[in-house]
Amino acid sequence: MKYAIETFDLTKKFGDFLAVDTLNMKIENKSIFGFLGPNGAGKTTTIKMLTCLAQPTGGSANVAGYDINESPNEVRQKIGMVPQLVSLYGDLTVRENVELCADFYGMPRDLKEVRIEELMELVDIKYAQNKLVRQLSGGQKQKVSVVASLVHQPDILFLDEPTIGLDPTTKRVLWDLITDLNEKGHTIILCSHDMYEVELLCDNVGIINQGTLAAFDTPQGLKDTMIREEEDTKKAKLGTIIDKIEQENPIGQESSFKDLKGAVADLERENGKTKQMSIMVSNLNDKMVDEIQMLPVVFEVSKHHSGRVIMEMDEKCKTAVNDVIWAVMENNGNITSISTKDPSLEDVFVKVTAKEKEE
Amino acid sequence: METKKVMWMLKKDLIVLWRHKPRLMSLILFPIIMITLFGYGMGGTLDNIPIVVVDQSHGAVTDQTLNAIKNMSLYDVKGIISDPEKGREMVESGQVKAAIILPPNYDNLTSPQPQSVVMYVDSSDQMASQALIPTTQALFSKISGQLGLEKMQMNSSGSTASSQISQSASNQTGIQVNTSQVSSSGSGGIVASIQNLANTINFQVDKIYGDIKYIDFLVPAVIAMTVMMSCMMGMGESIAGERERGELARLFMTPTNVSTVVGGKIISKLIIETGRALILIVAAVILFGIVIKGSMWLTLLLLVLTALCFVGFGIMISARVSTQEDYVQMVMPFTMPMMFVSGVFYPLATMPWIFQKIAYLVPLTYANDALRAVMLKGANLGDVWVDVAVLIGFTLLFFAMGVRSFNRDV
């Protein structure tokens, strides 16, 4: 089975409101898939349909090889779900909750016991197994929810914003767990608003917006696509600007180069496509700063007394960092530290969802 | 500033109310239903109690007595028959609340012995028997007085004649007694006349289920009502509450059918409610000395069936609601009126005909009827099979509708 999940024109309407609109996507088996979307985009509704917690009003989907409309119980047997809101019995203990789930999945007694022990140790919640769930912290409840969802050894695990409200340490424990599970062969569907989390964990990412799939690729693929799209737009705009400058200023004059740089910088800022770079030079002098300023890829430079130079530069130029380092070294500068900020998945998310909104 | 905050809280509550239509409907309908039922039910008078009259004599006195009975609004004469045993059977079977047995010598005014009028009364219906006994006693006391007066007049005139008696007291109840023939020995003297005057009719009451206290009458229905209330309110917590807290979602994530979840809820609720019913019965026996005349097992079976029926009702209502508050508001217009319509506290006979008809659409009426029959009259399953069949019918209907309309989406 190549795909863990395939949807075919999956649709959900609430009255006149179209929450999910003929969604078609394929999620590879044994991958970690990040499912992103702004609030109200149809993310949770899609997850509910795929986990048979809500009936589609149109279309269908195959989950773990079973049709969600025709074989919902077979689908449920093959999947686990960690919902956004913890759905456990508050007046039952941790162990009772997990045992209830195991029995509802029809697990044999001996296997159940072994599995519960194993999972409780894995997520480190065994120490609280006799505590009532309502007495646990948010992170502990989430761990119990994970155990309850994994107890029957599902092929696919759905996690709907599992780390929301968790402290950084608990988040990392959960991330490690997700990676471990994936390495053991589980397909993971991760719904999250935490772009760092998605970028860190996911093999593929889908962005849903207004009920339709707006983007689908690897995290790097999405970023590359965005860069390419923006380069095309920039080239078109830049051509217009160059034409204008050439008409107004004779070629060869210094001012025309500065004007061109300034115009490009304005354009990049307008598009939000500048990259910030910071270098620390132990013997910084004004000549070095001027050399950096003259580089075509550098739009703006600011010098600090501490020896730090912060510059805005063309994000797409792959030699930009090399050019800056070369300029400093040619002036015998000693670079002690260097840092850059690349475009993030968050940038892609904002762009994709904003583009959909404009359309 | 504080006023503004208070006004905002009010505004918020009104907006929420407006946006939850079931709550709004309940708010409007519930008080109307309650005041209507209280007004017509508890504020009304006891009328049209079904009775049967056994006429074994056939004569003018009988005719006038029957007319007097028919003219009283308290009675609804379901028949005039001639067999006293049949009259008693009709009371025992619940067709009528009382049977008035006029003796074979009722029209014989010459007899020195008083005529014995017997009334078999269904003492399991506390309110009906409390209304019937004194009124009927007063009626025959007046008839007896009229007949005695006529006898005295006949004795004093020493002749045989027809006379018509019409007195102010009889006007009040519409009684007019005509005697076509009264014989007199003519030599009986004053002593015999006074004796006759005093003993014209001997009215006897036969409470066929013995002396039943109000608490005896109340307990079976209160048990049924308690089971109803706890089942219906409990299902709100069990389904709507769990749905609201997301607990039901956990079950629906597993390969489990709606019927299994509903079935599990029913069984657990049934066991808890049977336990509650047992505690109620034991408490009633220990604290109030209640005696269950019928089978204890049949009583329990009826309570289980009642619980099952109202659990089904709860499932039907909670099938589509998403919050416990909505559920409570939706069942309120059913539970409270059901208590008053089904004759828990007072008989159906006191209510307007439309409410008496509605009572037959309410399962609690059948539960009350069957439990009273078993606990007070010692009825067996054969005697209450209609009630049992109707309760089973309601139960199946509620479950079918509940499972069919159950919203699995979470």
Interface residues (C-beta under 8 A of the other chain):
Chain A: K48 T51 C52 L53 A54 Q55 P72 N73 E74 R76 Q77 G80 M81 P83 L85 V86 S87 L88 Y89 G90 C101 F104 Y105 G106 A148 S149
Chain B: R245 G246 E247 L248 A249 R250 L251 F252 M253 T254 P255 T256 N257 R408 D409 V410
